[in-house]
Amino acid sequence: MKGNGVIMKKIQKILIIDVDGVMTTGRFFYSEKNGKFIKEFGSDDSDAISLLKPYIKNIQFVTGDKRGFSISSKRIFEDMGYKISLVSTTKRVQWIHRNFDDAENVIYIGDGIFDHYVFKSVGYSISTANALPHVKKRANYVTARKGAEGAVAEAALHILDKFFVPYDPDKPLSKEVKYSGTWQA
């Protein structure tokens, strides 16, 4: 395959996206009675991830938020249809090596304080604009947008451009991909 006019030696096959701070604003809303009850997700990220489906067959999500897992699972698994795993923010490197044969074949999108460890152990890393400086410094690419404000959409377009075929807004969408904005009235 070609990326930026260059034939890539190794095509990335696994995309792992952190939920909190990447798919969401990273804010947790609590009430005295119910505890954690809301997370704010962005609007364009799901469709942008769909653009990657023809090229990346293994797209999944991780969250370290045990108390808010049901909220994240509702959005990621039930609404979007992707696998989501509860993985401690300090155990992600081990989780990746335990669950994937070749960490060099992983693209990871994160923003967390410990994600720089993950960035060092995967093939390609992307940080959101709102990550801490030491995390952004170790990323292969830093989005101009923040989590839940189009960072994942921007990252998806970057991945297409770098590793596969750039998104062409003048071409019709693939009929073989189910986009989240596709529904019948």
N, C-alpha and C positions, 0 to 999 in steps of 0.2 A: 504494500500500500504506500501511498504517497502522503507526505505531510509537509507543508510549506515548500513544495516542489522537490523534496528530498525523499528518496526511498528509505523508509525506516527499517532498521535491522530487526527490531522486536516490536510487535504490536501489543499494546497493553490490553489485557483481557478482563481485568477485575477493577471495578470502581467501588470504593468504600467512602461513604459520606457520613461525617459526624452530623448529628441532628442539632444539638443545642448550641446556638451561636452561629450555625452555618445555615441550616434550614429554617431556624427560628432566630428571633432577636437575641436569644440567650436569657431573656427575662422570664422569671417564674412568678406567677400571680397566686397569692395565698389569701385564704380567708380564715378567720379564727375558727369557724365551725368546720369547714371542709378541707382545710389545708390547701395543697397545690391544686389548682383547678383550671388554669389556662396557660397555653403557650401560643405565641404569635408566629405563624408561618407566613412565608412570602407567597406571592400569587403566580409568578412565572416559572418557578423552578421546576415544577412537575413536568410541564410541557417541554422545557429545555432538556431535561433528562431523557425524555422520550426520543429526542433526536439522536441520542447515543445508542439506543437499542439495536439498530442494525449492525453496530460495530462492537459493542461491549455486551456480552451475553450474561455476565455476572455483575449485577448492580445491587448493592446492599448498603444498609445503614447501621450505624452504631450509636448508642447513647449510653452515657454513664449515669443517667438520671433514673435511679431506681424508683423513687416516689412518683415521678411523672411518666413512667414507662407506658402506662395505659393511654396517656394522652398522645405520646409519640407514636405508639403502635396504631392508634386509631387513624392518624393521618398517613403514616408511612405504609403500614401493612394493609389496613382495611380500605382506605381511600385510594392510595396510589398503587398498591399491589406488590410492594417490594418487601424482601426479608429485612427484619430489623433485629439486632441482637443487643442485649444488655451487657456491656463490657466496661469494666472499671477504666477510668481515664489513665490509670497507672499500669494497666495490664494489656494495653492494646497491641504493643509490639509482640508480646508472647501469643496473644490471640491470633494475630495475623500469621505468625509462623506456624502455629498449631493447625490453622484451618485452610491455609493456602500453600500449595507446593512450592511456589516461587514468589517471594515477596517482591522481586524485581518486576514482576508482572502486575503489580498493584499500583493504581492511582488512588491517592488518599486526599480527601478535602477536609481540612480541619481548621480549628481556630483556638483550641484549648491550650492552657498553660503548659501541658505536657506533650502536646502534639509534635513538638520539635524532635522528640525521640522517635516518633512514628515516621516523621519525614526522613530521618536518616536511614531508616530500614526498608523503605519502599522504593519502587522504581521511579515514581514521579509524585510530587507533592504540590498541593495548592492550598494557600491560606487565604482567608477572607481579609478584607481591609481593616476590620475591627479587631483582629488578633493582636496580641502583645508583640512588641518589637522583636524579641528574641525568637518568636515563632515565625514571623514574617521573614526574618533574616535567613532562615533555613529552608524556606519554601522555594521550589523551582519557579513558581508563579504566584503572584499576589493579585487578587482581584481588586478592582477600583471600588467595587460595591461591598456593602456590609451584609452580614447574615440576615436573611429574610427580606433583603432589599435588592434582590437580583444577583447576589454573589454566585449562587449555584448556576443560574442561567448563564452568567458570564463565563464561569468555569467550563460549563458544557460546550459553549461555543469555542472556547480556547482549546479544549481537548479535541474537538473536531478538526480545528485548524492545524494543530500541532501533529496529531497522530493519524488522522484519517482524511476526510474530504471536507473542506470548509463549507459551512452552511451557506446556501445560496437562497436568499429570500425571494428571488425571481423565479425559482423552480417550485412546482407544486409539491406538497407534502407527500411522503410515501403512504400509499394506501394500506401497506402491510403493518404499519405501526399504529397502536391505539394511543391517541393523545388524550390527556385529561380534559381538554376542552371539547372533545368529541362526544356528543350525546344527542339523543333524539328527543324532541318535544312531545 
